[in-house]
């Protein structure tokens, strides 16, 4: 019975570790404390700088927080560069929007409020397939769990698991 309870505890730790390595995703608040807002003249590049400081990977999410008189439009490349609000892919107007970054490549966002995009309230998020594709580390996001387990650690975990069930060829107590 002790062997089974030890195994169940170990299995829980192993599954948690595997989730950290293979299933971890981050949620980033757009604009940090400032949120999604019309930039003033001094910080027209706020969203460009914000996105450049973070490495986004498939599975991450971005969170927009904004006033009720604003909105978030998902647009194509042309809509982004021309601040065209007439044909968005998706429109969000609820004041709190969570967007899952579910594919690699660029995602384009603009404000739907009149003239906000032209004043700098627009965002390009470039999403990578793997964290290792990124050129620089990202800052700590609001709800990030950093994968901290190596392949060697997982291998040792499987060896220990095998020893618990089959007896140890290396002299571990069975």
SERO-4910 file (N, C-alpha, C, O; in steps of 0.05 Angstrom, whole numbers):
BEGIN
 pado doro    nc1    nc2    nc3   cac1   cac2   cac3    cc1    cc2    cc3    oc1    oc2    oc3
  Unk    A     16    -24      0      0      0      0     17     25      0     11     45    -13
  Unk    A     39     24     15     58     48     16     69     53    -12     73     76    -19
  Unk    A     75     31    -26     86     34    -53     66     49    -71     74     66    -88
  Unk    A     40     42    -69     20     55    -86     17     84    -79     15    101    -97
  Unk    A     16     91    -53     12    119    -46     37    135    -54     34    159    -62
  Unk    A     61    124    -52     85    137    -61     84    142    -91     91    164   -101
  Unk    A     74    122   -105     72    124   -134     52    146   -142     58    162   -160
  Unk    A     29    147   -128      9    167   -135     19    195   -129     14    214   -145
  Unk    A     34    199   -107     46    225   -102     66    233   -123     67    256   -132
  Unk    A     83    214   -130    103    218   -151     90    225   -177     99    243   -192
  Unk    A     69    210   -184     55    214   -210     43    242   -211     44    255   -232
  Unk    A     32    252   -188     22    280   -188     43    300   -193     39    319   -208
  Unk    A     66    297   -180     89    315   -185     98    314   -214    103    334   -226
  Unk    A    100    290   -225    109    286   -252     90    299   -272     98    313   -290
  Unk    A     64    296   -268     44    308   -286     45    338   -285     42    352   -305
  Unk    A     48    349   -261     51    378   -258     75    388   -272     74    409   -286
  Unk    A     98    374   -269    123    382   -283    120    381   -313    129    399   -327
  Unk    A    107    360   -323    103    358   -352     85    380   -362     90    390   -384
  Unk    A     65    387   -347     48    410   -356     64    436   -357     59    452   -375
  Unk    A     82    439   -338     99    463   -338    116    464   -363    120    486   -375
  Unk    A    126    441   -372    144    440   -395    129    442   -421    136    457   -439
  Unk    A    108    426   -423     94    424   -449     69    440   -452     60    444   -474
  Unk    A     57    449   -430     31    462   -432     30    490   -421      8    501   -419
  Unk    A     52    500   -413     52    526   -400     45    548   -421     55    548   -443
  Unk    A     29    566   -412     22    589   -429     21    613   -411     17    611   -387
  Unk    A     25    636   -423     26    661   -409      3    679   -417     -7    678   -440
  Unk    A     -6    696   -399    -26    717   -405    -13    744   -400     -2    749   -379
  Unk    A    -14    761   -420     -1    787   -419    -23    809   -421    -40    808   -439
  Unk    A    -21    828   -403    -40    851   -405    -28    872   -424     -7    882   -419
  Unk    A    -43    878   -445    -34    897   -465    -30    924   -452    -48    935   -439
  Unk    A     -6    935   -456      0    961   -445      7    961   -415      9    983   -403
  Unk    A     10    938   -403     15    935   -375     -5    951   -358    -29    947   -363
  Unk    A      3    967   -339    -16    981   -322    -33   1001   -337    -56   1006   -329
  Unk    A    -23   1012   -359    -38   1032   -375    -62   1020   -389    -82   1034   -393
  Unk    A    -60    995   -396    -82    982   -411    -83    992   -440    -64   1003   -451
  Unk    A   -106    987   -452   -111    994   -480   -125   1021   -481   -148   1023   -473
  Unk    A   -110   1042   -489   -121   1069   -488   -108   1085   -511    -89   1077   -523
  Unk    A   -120   1108   -516   -109   1127   -536    -83   1138   -525    -83   1151   -504
  Unk    A    -61   1134   -539    -35   1145   -529    -35   1176   -532    -48   1187   -550
  Unk    A    -19   1189   -514    -15   1217   -518      9   1221   -537     21   1202   -545
  Unk    A     14   1246   -543     35   1252   -563     63   1241   -555     79   1233   -572
  Unk    A     69   1240   -529     95   1231   -519     98   1201   -522    121   1191   -525
  Unk    A     77   1185   -521     80   1156   -521     65   1142   -544     52   1121   -540
  Unk    A     67   1154   -568     54   1143   -591     63   1114   -597     49   1099   -609
  Unk    A     87   1107   -588     99   1081   -594     95   1062   -571    108   1041   -570
  Unk    A     77   1068   -552     74   1051   -528     68   1022   -534     80   1005   -521
  Unk    A     51   1016   -553     44    988   -559     65    974   -575     69    950   -572
  Unk    A     79    989   -592    101    978   -607    124    969   -588    135    948   -590
  Unk    A    130    987   -569    151    981   -549    142    958   -531    158    941   -525
  Unk    A    117    958   -523    107    937   -505    110    910   -519    120    891   -507
  Unk    A    101    908   -544    102    882   -558    130    873   -563    136    849   -563
  Unk    A    148    892   -568    176    885   -574    190    875   -549    211    861   -551
  Unk    A    180    881   -525    193    872   -501    184    844   -492    194    834   -471
  Unk    A    166    831   -507    155    806   -499    158    786   -522    155    793   -545
  Unk    A    164    761   -515    164    740   -535    138    724   -531    133    712   -510
  Unk    A    122    724   -552     96    711   -552     99    684   -566    112    682   -587
  Unk    A     87    663   -555     88    637   -567     59    626   -570     41    635   -555
  Unk    A     55    608   -588     29    596   -592     19    585   -565     34    571   -551
  Unk    A     -6    592   -558    -17    584   -533    -19    606   -512    -35    605   -493
  Unk    A     -3    627   -516     -4    651   -498    -31    665   -504    -44    660   -524
  Unk    A    -38    684   -486    -61    701   -489    -53    729   -484    -35    735   -468
  Unk    A    -68    748   -496    -65    776   -489    -92    786   -480   -113    778   -490
  Unk    A    -90    804   -460   -114    814   -446   -115    844   -451    -97    859   -443
  Unk    A   -137    853   -462   -142    881   -466   -162    891   -445   -182    879   -440
  Unk    A   -155    913   -432   -172    926   -413   -176    955   -423   -156    969   -426
  Unk    A   -201    964   -427   -206    990   -439   -233   1001   -431   -250    986   -420
  Unk    A   -236   1027   -435   -261   1040   -428   -284   1031   -447   -279   1022   -469
  Unk    A   -308   1035   -438   -332   1026   -454   -335   1041   -480   -349   1031   -498
  Unk    A   -323   1065   -482   -326   1080   -507   -304   1072   -528   -302   1085   -549
  Unk    A   -288   1052   -521   -267   1043   -539   -274   1015   -548   -295   1004   -541
  Unk    A   -256   1003   -564   -260    976   -573   -233    964   -582   -213    979   -585
  Unk    A   -233    938   -588   -210    925   -599   -220    912   -625   -239    896   -625
  Unk    A   -206    918   -647   -213    905   -672   -189    888   -681   -166    897   -681
  Unk    A   -195    863   -688   -175    846   -700   -178    851   -730   -199    848   -741
  Unk    A   -155    859   -743   -156    866   -771   -133    852   -786   -116    839   -774
  Unk    A   -134    854   -812   -112    844   -828    -90    865   -830    -92    887   -819
  Unk    A    -68    858   -843    -45    875   -845    -52    903   -857    -44    923   -847
  Unk    A    -68    903   -878    -76    928   -891    -93    945   -872    -89    969   -870
  Unk    A   -111    932   -858   -128    947   -839   -111    959   -817   -118    981   -807
  Unk    A    -90    945   -809    -72    956   -788    -58    981   -799    -58   1002   -786
  Unk    A    -44    978   -821    -28   1000   -832    -44   1024   -841    -34   1046   -840
  Unk    A    -69   1020   -849    -86   1042   -859   -106   1050   -838   -123   1068   -843
  Unk    A   -105   1038   -814   -125   1044   -793   -153   1042   -803   -170   1060   -798
  Unk    A   -158   1021   -818   -184   1017   -830   -202   1001   -812   -198    978   -807
  Unk    A   -223   1015   -801   -241   1002   -782   -266    990   -796   -283    979   -783
  Unk    A   -268    993   -822   -293    985   -836   -296    955   -841   -319    946   -845
  Unk    A   -275    939   -840   -278    911   -846   -261    894   -826   -243    879   -835
  Unk    A   -267    895   -800   -251    880   -781   -257    850   -783   -279    842   -791
  Unk    A   -238    834   -775   -242    805   -774   -260    799   -750   -278    782   -752
  Unk    A   -254    812   -727   -269    809   -703   -270    836   -688   -251    851   -689
  Unk    A   -292    841   -675   -296    866   -660   -302    859   -631   -319    842   -625
  Unk    A   -289    872   -612   -294    868   -583   -301    896   -571   -287    915   -577
  Unk    A   -322    897   -555   -331    923   -544   -338    921   -514   -349    940   -504
  Unk    A   -331    899   -501   -341    895   -474   -323    908   -452   -330    907   -428
  Unk    A   -300    919   -459   -282    931   -439   -261    913   -428   -241    922   -417
  Unk    A   -265    887   -431   -245    867   -423   -245    845   -444   -265    831   -446
  Unk    A   -223    842   -458   -222    823   -479   -197    806   -476   -175    816   -473
  Unk    A   -201    780   -478   -179    761   -477   -176    747   -504   -196    736   -514
  Unk    A   -153    749   -516   -149    737   -543   -127    715   -540   -105    721   -532
  Unk    A   -135    691   -548   -116    669   -548    -99    670   -573   -110    672   -595
  Unk    A    -73    669   -571    -55    669   -594    -51    640   -602    -33    626   -592
  Unk    A    -68    631   -621    -70    603   -627    -56    593   -652    -59    571   -661
  Unk    A    -39    611   -663    -24    604   -687      1    621   -689      2    643   -677
  Unk    A     21    611   -702     45    628   -706     40    650   -726     22    647   -743
  Unk    A     55    672   -725     53    693   -744     42    718   -731     38    719   -707
  Unk    A     38    739   -747     29    765   -736     -1    766   -731    -17    754   -746
  Unk    A     -8    779   -709    -36    786   -703    -37    817   -703    -20    830   -692
  Unk    A    -58    828   -716    -60    857   -718    -85    867   -703   -107    856   -706
  Unk    A    -81    887   -686   -103    898   -670   -103    929   -673    -82    941   -674
  Unk    A   -127    940   -675   -129    969   -675   -153    977   -657   -170    960   -651
  Unk    A   -153   1002   -649   -177   1013   -635   -198   1019   -655   -192   1029   -677
  Unk    A   -223   1015   -647   -245   1022   -665   -255   1050   -659   -273   1060   -674
  Unk    A   -245   1064   -639   -253   1091   -632   -242   1110   -654   -220   1107   -663
  Unk    A   -258   1130   -661   -249   1149   -682   -221   1161   -676   -217   1172   -655
  Unk    A   -203   1159   -695   -176   1171   -695   -157   1159   -675   -134   1167   -674
  Unk    A   -165   1140   -658   -147   1129   -638   -124   1113   -652   -101   1115   -644
  Unk    A   -131   1098   -672   -110   1083   -687    -89   1102   -699    -65   1097   -696
  Unk    A    -98   1123   -711    -80   1142   -724    -62   1156   -703    -40   1166   -710
  Unk    A    -71   1157   -678    -55   1169   -657    -37   1148   -643    -23   1154   -624
  Unk    A    -38   1123   -653    -19   1103   -642    -32   1080   -627    -18   1063   -617
  Unk    A    -58   1079   -625    -71   1057   -611    -76   1033   -629    -98   1028   -638
  Unk    A    -53   1020   -635    -53    996   -652    -30    979   -643    -11    988   -632
  Unk    A    -33    953   -649    -14    934   -639    -10    911   -658    -29    900   -670
  Unk    A     16    904   -663     23    879   -677     35    860   -657     54    868   -643
  Unk    A     26    836   -656     37    815   -639     48    794   -657     32    781   -672
  Unk    A     74    789   -656     86    768   -672     88    743   -655    102    743   -635
  Unk    A     74    721   -663     73    697   -646     92    676   -658     91    670   -682
  Unk    A    109    665   -641    128    644   -648    117    617   -643    100    613   -625
  Unk    A    127    597   -657    119    569   -653    130    558   -627    116    545   -612
  Unk    A    156    564   -622    170    553   -598    182    576   -583    190    596   -595
  Unk    A    184    574   -556    198    595   -541    227    598   -550    237    621   -548
  Unk    A    240    577   -559    268    579   -567    272    595   -593    294    602   -600
  Unk    A    250    600   -608    252    615   -633    256    645   -627    263    661   -645
  Unk    A    252    653   -602    252    681   -595    280    692   -592    298    678   -582
  Unk    A    285    717   -599    311    729   -597    318    738   -569    342    740   -562
  Unk    A    298    744   -552    304    754   -525    283    744   -505    261    737   -513
  Unk    A    290    744   -480    271    735   -460    249    755   -455    253    779   -460
  Unk    A    227    746   -445    205    764   -440    204    772   -410    215    757   -394
  Unk    A    192    794   -404    189    801   -376    169    783   -363    154    769   -376
  Unk    A    167    784   -336    148    767   -322    120    777   -328    114    800   -322
  Unk    A    103    760   -340     76    768   -345     59    765   -320     69    755   -299
  Unk    A     34    773   -322     17    773   -298     12    745   -287      9    742   -263
  Unk    A     10    725   -304      4    698   -294     22    677   -308     12    656   -317
  Unk    A     47    683   -309     65    665   -323     75    643   -304     80    648   -280
  Unk    A     78    620   -315     92    598   -301    116    591   -319    112    583   -342
  Unk    A    139    594   -308    163    590   -324    171    561   -324    176    550   -303
  Unk    A    173    548   -347    182    520   -348    211    518   -338    229    532   -348
  Unk    A    215    501   -318    241    500   -305    251    471   -303    268    465   -286
  Unk    A    240    453   -319    248    425   -317    262    417   -343    253    424   -365
  Unk    A    284    404   -341    299    396   -365    292    367   -373    278    353   -358
  Unk    A    300    360   -396    295    333   -406    309    312   -388    298    290   -384
  Unk    A    332    319   -377    345    300   -359    329    295   -334    327    273   -324
  Unk    A    316    316   -323    299    313   -300    275    295   -306    269    278   -290
  Unk    A    263    298   -330    241    280   -337    251    252   -340    237    233   -332
  Unk    A    274    248   -352    285    221   -355    289    208   -327    282    185   -324
  Unk    A    300    223   -309    304    213   -282    278    206   -269    276    186   -254
  Unk    A    257    222   -274    231    216   -263    220    190   -274    208    174   -259
  Unk    A    223    185   -299    214    160   -311    229    136   -300    218    115   -296
  Unk    A    255    139   -296    272    118   -285    262    111   -257    260     88   -249
  Unk    A    256    132   -241    246    128   -214    219    114   -215    214     96   -198
  Unk    A    202    122   -233    176    109   -236    179     80   -242    165     63   -231
  Unk    A    197     74   -261    202     46   -268    212     30   -244    204      7   -239
  Unk    A    230     42   -228    240     29   -204    219     23   -184    219      3   -170
  Unk    A    199     41   -181    178     37   -162    160     13   -170    151     -1   -152
  Unk    A    156      9   -195    139    -13   -204    153    -39   -209    143    -60   -202
  Unk    A    176    -38   -221    189    -62   -229    212    -71   -212    224    -92   -216
  Unk    A    218    -55   -191    242    -61   -175    265    -47   -189    265    -43   -213
  Unk    A    285    -41   -174    307    -25   -185    331    -41   -193    342    -55   -176
  Unk    A    340    -39   -217    365    -51   -225    389    -36   -215    412    -45   -217
  Unk    A    384    -11   -204    407      6   -194    410      6   -164    425     21   -154
  Unk    A    395    -11   -150    397    -13   -122    380      6   -106    383      9    -82
  Unk    A    360     19   -119    341     35   -105    323     17    -88    318     -6    -97
  Unk    A    314     25    -65    295      8    -50    270      3    -66    259     22    -78
  Unk    A    261    -21    -67    237    -28    -82    212    -28    -64    190    -34    -74
***
